[in-house]
C-alpha cells in the first residue's frame, strides 16, 4: 500500500483470479460467464450492472478467501462508484458527482486561490473546467446546479468574482453545448445559480 507500483500490482492480482475464473466458466457455463459482461473494476472498486445479482452470488468463487469484498451500497438502486453517484429511477440510470472528501471532517483546498501565483485567466478557466466536469457527469439540471452552487460558494471564498465566474462558465457551456444538454439557456442557469 502506498508504493508507486501498488495499483498495478492490485490490478494484476485481481485480474489473475478474474481471468482464470472467466476462462473456466466460458468452457463450462458460457451463459453464466456472459452475465459478467457488465461487471467493471477500477483497481479495487467494482460495479456490477444488470447482472441479475450473479456477481454477489459468485464473487467468493472468483477471488481467494483472504480477499474481503465489502458491499458499499445499501440497495441495488443506488451506489457510489469512483466519483459518480448512480441511481436507477424508473428504469433509467441517473448520475451525479460524488466526492468522498465532502464527508471528511476538515477543510480541503481543491482548486487554487485567486491570490495564488497563477494568471487570473487560469484561475477562472480552472473553475469553468470544474463546472464542465460537473455537467458532463450529472444527468439532470438540478443536481448539476447544486454542485456548481457549492463550487461557486467555495471559490468565492477563494477570491472569485461573480461576473467573471458567470462569464467563464457561460463561455465553456456554449462551447460544449451544456445549455442544449439540459434544454435551457444562460439566463435560467444563472438565475438558478444565484437564487
N, C-alpha and C positions, 0 to 999 in steps of 0.2 A: 504494500500500500504506500502510495506517495512517491514512488520512484518513477522516473520517466517511462520505462517500458511497461509499467503495471497495466495500463489499459490494453496494450497489445497482448500481454500475457493472459489477461482476463478473457479477451476475445478468442484467443486460440484455445484456451482451456474449455470454454463453453461450446465453441464451435465443434471441437473434437467430439464431445458427447452428443450434440445435436445431430451432427452429420452421421455419426455411427448409427444412432437410433433410426434416423430417417431412411438411410440406405437399407437397413434391415426391414423396416416397415414397407418400403416400396416393393420389396420382393415378396413379403408375406401377406401384407394387407394394404394394398395401394389406395383403397378407399379411405382408410384411416389416415394414411400419410398425406392425402390431399386436404384433409381437414386442417392441416398445419400450414397451409399456403398463405394464410393471413396472420401468422404469428411473427411479430417483429421484435428484434432485440437490438438495443444500442448499449454496448458494453454489458452492464448488468441490469438494465431496465428492459422489461418485457411488456409487450402489448399483444393481446390475442383478440382479433376482431372476427366476429361471425364464425367462430369455430365450434359452436354448439356446446361449449363447455369442455371440449375434449382435452385442451391443454391442462386444465385443472385436474382432470382425471388421470392423465398420463405423465405429468411432469416428474413424478418420482421414478418412473421407468427410464426417463431420459438422462437425468443428472445423478451423480453419485450421492449416497446417503449423507455424506458430510456437508453437502451444499444445502443450505436452508433457503427456501424461497418464501418471502413474505408478501402476502396479498395486501396491497395498499388501499384498494378501492372497496368501499363498503357494499356496493352492489354492482350489477353488470350494466347499469345505465350511466354511470359517472366514473371518471378516472382522471388522474393526472399522469401524463407521460411526457417526459423531458420538460419542455417549457410550455406545454399545452394542457388546458383542462378540456376534456372531451366529454360531451353528454349526448345521449340519444333522446331526442324529443319527437314523438310521433313517427318513429322510424327513420329520422333524419339525424345525421351526425352534425353537431354544433361544436364549434371550437372557440376558445378564447385563451389569452395568455395566462399562464400560471408561473409564478415566481416564488419559489420556496423561501427566498430571502425576505419576503413580506412577513413571514411568520417568525423571523428572528426577533429577539427582544432588544435589539440595539440598531443604531443607525448605520447604514452602509451608503457610502458615496458611490453612485453607479455611473454618473456622467460628469463631465468636467464643470468646474465653476467658471463663470464669465471672467473672473479675475485671474484665471489660470493663464499660463504663458502660451496661449494659442490665439490665432486670429479670431476676431469677432464672428466672421462669417462661418468659420469652422464650428464654433460653439452652437450656432443656430442650425447648421447643417446636421450636426450630431443629434439635436433634438428632433429635427424633421425625419431623420432616418429611423429614430426610435418610434416615432408616430407611424411611419410606414410599416415597420415590423409589427406593430400592434394591429394595424388594419389588415395586413396580409394574413395574420394568424387568427383573426377574430371573425366569426361568421356573421354576426348581427351588429347593427349600428350601436345600440345602447351599451353593450359591454365594451365596445371599442371606445366610445365617448368616455365612459367611466375610467378606463385605463389611461386615456390621454389627459383627462382632468387631473388624475393623480400625478401623472408625469409633469403636467404644467405647474401644479402647485409646488412640487418638489423643485423644479427648475426655476421657478420664480424666486424661491429662497436662495437659489444659487446664482441669481443675477439676471434671469431672463426678463426681457421687456415684452409686454403683451402684444404690441403692434408688430414687433419683429418676429415673435413667436407665430402670430397669425399669418404673416407673410410667408414665412419659411414653410409652414405646413401646407398653406394654400398652393405654393409652387410644386411641392412634391406630390400633393394629392392630385393636382391637374396632370402632372407628368405621368403618374401611374394609374390614372383612371379610378381613383378611390371614390370619387363622387358617383361615378357610374355603378360601382360595385354595390354601394348602399342605396342607390336610386335617390340621391339627394343632391343638395347644392351647397356652395360655400356659406351662404347666409344661414342656412339651417344648422350646419355643423358648428359654425362659430357661435350661434345663439345657444346651442346645447352645451358647448364647452364653457361658456362664460355665464351660464344660468346658476 
